[in-house]
Amino acid sequence: MGLFNWFKANQPQNGATPSSNGSAEIAEDIFIEKRDPQENTTFYNNSEARGIDSIYTFLQVDFEPKGYNDALVNPDQSNKADGIHLIKTHLNIIMDKEINYYDKLIKDLDCHIRTRGDAGLVDLVEELRTQKDKAETDIQKIHEIELQMKNNSGLFEKVILSYEQGFKRGLAAISKSKFQ
């Protein structure tokens, strides 16, 4: 057994293997983590919110860092307009997705209301009608937010002001870095 222990003692203990020139080569897996790249999220990731909550979650995002970074990349005013347009487009996608969600929900509720009503389940039908009313109210709120977005007012105004403030800060940072 002493002979085998001698061979084991000559092995490096830290993951390094001896090379032909006398220096130790370090294994690649010590420094390089092998995993799939994470999804690129530019400024908003909505994984948990559903319905009107996903729209409110989007509207609560602070777009100032995005505006700041956009100004550093390209300080042109057309880039600012493009950034605002991109935010509006992203919100439009979310609103369309959620309206589609509510339309499907209302159709399912109508089916359940009809069949449960035929079965005489009065209390359950009333609960389903309440859920349907909530869904219809949320659709109306989505349409109101959509109108506010088109007019750059209301809840959406916070998003634009935040982005523009960040863009201005980015422009100021460029000027300060060049002239100081």
C-alpha positions as CSV (number, residue, x, y, z in Angstrom):
1,M,0.0,0.0,0.0
2,G,2.9,2.4,0.6
3,L,3.7,2.4,-3.2
4,F,0.1,3.5,-4.1
5,N,0.1,6.3,-1.4
6,W,3.4,7.6,-3.0
7,F,1.7,7.9,-6.4
8,K,-1.3,9.6,-4.8
9,A,1.0,12.0,-3.0
10,N,2.4,13.2,-6.3
11,Q,-1.0,14.2,-7.6
12,P,-1.9,17.9,-7.2
13,Q,-4.7,18.5,-4.7
14,N,-6.3,21.7,-6.2
15,G,-7.5,20.5,-9.6
16,A,-4.3,21.3,-11.3
17,T,-2.5,18.8,-13.5
18,P,1.2,18.8,-14.2
19,S,2.2,19.9,-17.7
20,S,5.2,18.9,-19.7
21,N,7.1,22.1,-19.0
22,G,6.9,21.6,-15.2
23,S,4.1,24.2,-14.5
24,A,0.7,23.0,-13.4
25,E,-2.3,23.4,-15.7
26,I,-5.5,24.4,-14.0
27,A,-8.6,22.6,-15.0
28,E,-11.0,24.6,-17.1
29,D,-14.1,23.9,-14.9
30,I,-12.5,25.7,-11.9
31,F,-12.7,29.1,-13.6
32,I,-15.3,28.7,-16.3
33,E,-18.9,28.0,-15.3
34,K,-20.6,25.9,-17.9
35,R,-24.3,26.8,-18.0
36,D,-26.8,28.2,-20.4
37,P,-26.9,32.0,-20.8
38,Q,-29.8,33.6,-19.0
39,E,-32.6,35.3,-20.9
40,N,-31.8,38.8,-21.8
41,T,-34.2,41.2,-20.1
42,T,-33.8,44.7,-21.3
43,F,-36.0,46.6,-18.9
44,Y,-38.9,44.6,-17.9
45,N,-39.6,41.0,-17.0
46,N,-43.1,40.0,-16.2
47,S,-43.1,36.4,-15.0
48,E,-45.6,36.4,-12.1
49,A,-48.3,39.1,-12.7
50,R,-51.4,38.2,-14.6
51,G,-54.3,40.3,-16.0
52,I,-54.4,44.0,-15.1
53,D,-51.7,43.4,-12.5
54,S,-49.1,42.8,-15.2
55,I,-50.0,46.2,-16.7
56,Y,-49.7,47.9,-13.3
57,T,-46.4,46.1,-12.7
58,F,-45.1,47.5,-16.1
59,L,-46.2,51.0,-15.3
60,Q,-44.4,50.9,-11.9
61,V,-41.0,50.1,-13.5
62,D,-38.4,52.9,-13.2
63,F,-37.4,53.7,-16.8
64,E,-34.9,56.3,-15.8
65,P,-31.9,53.9,-16.1
66,K,-33.1,52.9,-19.6
67,G,-33.3,56.5,-20.7
68,Y,-29.8,57.2,-19.2
69,N,-28.3,54.2,-21.0
70,D,-30.0,55.1,-24.3
71,A,-28.6,58.6,-24.1
72,L,-25.1,57.3,-23.5
73,V,-25.4,55.0,-26.5
74,N,-26.9,57.6,-28.9
75,P,-27.6,61.1,-27.5
76,D,-29.8,62.0,-30.5
77,Q,-33.4,63.2,-29.9
78,S,-34.6,60.7,-32.4
79,N,-33.2,57.9,-30.2
80,K,-35.2,59.3,-27.3
81,A,-38.4,59.2,-29.4
82,D,-37.5,55.6,-30.5
83,G,-37.0,54.6,-26.9
84,I,-40.4,56.0,-25.9
85,H,-42.0,54.3,-28.9
86,L,-40.4,51.0,-27.9
87,I,-41.8,51.3,-24.4
88,K,-45.3,52.1,-25.8
89,T,-45.0,49.1,-28.1
90,H,-44.0,46.9,-25.3
91,L,-47.0,48.1,-23.2
92,N,-49.3,47.6,-26.2
93,I,-48.2,44.0,-26.4
94,I,-48.9,43.4,-22.7
95,M,-52.3,45.0,-23.0
96,D,-53.3,43.0,-26.1
97,K,-52.2,39.8,-24.3
98,E,-54.2,40.6,-21.2
99,I,-57.3,41.6,-23.2
100,N,-57.0,38.3,-24.9
101,Y,-56.7,36.6,-21.5
102,Y,-59.8,38.3,-20.2
103,D,-61.8,37.6,-23.4
104,K,-61.1,33.9,-23.0
105,L,-61.9,34.0,-19.3
106,I,-65.2,35.7,-20.0
107,K,-66.1,33.1,-22.6
108,D,-65.3,30.3,-20.1
109,L,-67.3,32.1,-17.4
110,D,-70.3,32.5,-19.7
111,C,-70.2,28.7,-20.5
112,H,-70.0,27.9,-16.8
113,I,-72.7,30.3,-15.9
114,R,-75.0,28.8,-18.5
115,T,-74.3,25.2,-17.6
116,R,-74.4,25.7,-13.8
117,G,-77.5,27.8,-14.1
118,D,-79.2,24.9,-16.0
119,A,-78.1,22.6,-13.1
120,G,-79.8,24.9,-10.6
121,L,-76.6,26.0,-8.8
122,V,-77.7,29.5,-8.0
123,D,-75.0,30.5,-5.5
124,L,-72.2,29.3,-7.9
125,V,-73.8,31.2,-10.8
126,E,-73.7,34.4,-8.7
127,E,-70.0,33.9,-7.9
128,L,-69.2,33.3,-11.6
129,R,-71.2,36.4,-12.6
130,T,-69.2,38.4,-10.0
131,Q,-65.9,37.1,-11.5
132,K,-67.2,38.0,-15.0
133,D,-68.1,41.5,-13.8
134,K,-64.5,41.9,-12.4
135,A,-63.0,40.8,-15.7
136,E,-65.2,43.2,-17.6
137,T,-64.1,46.0,-15.3
138,D,-60.5,45.2,-15.8
139,I,-60.9,45.3,-19.6
140,Q,-62.4,48.8,-19.2
141,K,-59.4,49.8,-17.1
142,I,-57.1,48.5,-19.7
143,H,-58.8,50.5,-22.4
144,E,-58.5,53.6,-20.2
145,I,-54.8,53.0,-19.8
146,E,-54.5,52.6,-23.6
147,L,-56.2,55.9,-24.1
148,Q,-53.9,57.6,-21.5
149,M,-50.9,56.1,-23.3
150,K,-52.0,57.6,-26.7
151,N,-52.4,61.0,-25.0
152,N,-49.2,60.6,-22.9
153,S,-51.2,61.3,-19.7
154,G,-52.5,59.6,-16.6
155,L,-50.6,56.6,-15.4
156,F,-48.5,56.4,-18.5
157,E,-47.2,59.9,-18.0
158,K,-45.0,58.6,-15.1
159,V,-43.3,56.2,-17.5
160,I,-42.5,58.9,-20.0
161,L,-41.3,61.4,-17.4
162,S,-39.0,58.7,-15.9
163,Y,-37.5,57.8,-19.2
164,E,-37.0,61.5,-20.3
165,Q,-35.4,62.3,-16.9
166,G,-32.9,59.4,-17.4
167,F,-32.2,60.5,-21.0
168,K,-31.5,64.1,-19.8
169,R,-29.2,62.7,-17.1
170,G,-27.4,60.7,-19.7
171,L,-26.9,63.8,-21.9
172,A,-25.6,65.7,-18.9
173,A,-23.2,62.8,-18.1
174,I,-21.8,63.0,-21.6
175,S,-21.2,66.7,-21.4
176,K,-19.6,66.5,-18.0
177,S,-17.3,63.7,-19.1
178,K,-16.1,65.7,-22.2
179,F,-15.7,69.1,-20.6
180,Q,-14.3,68.5,-17.2
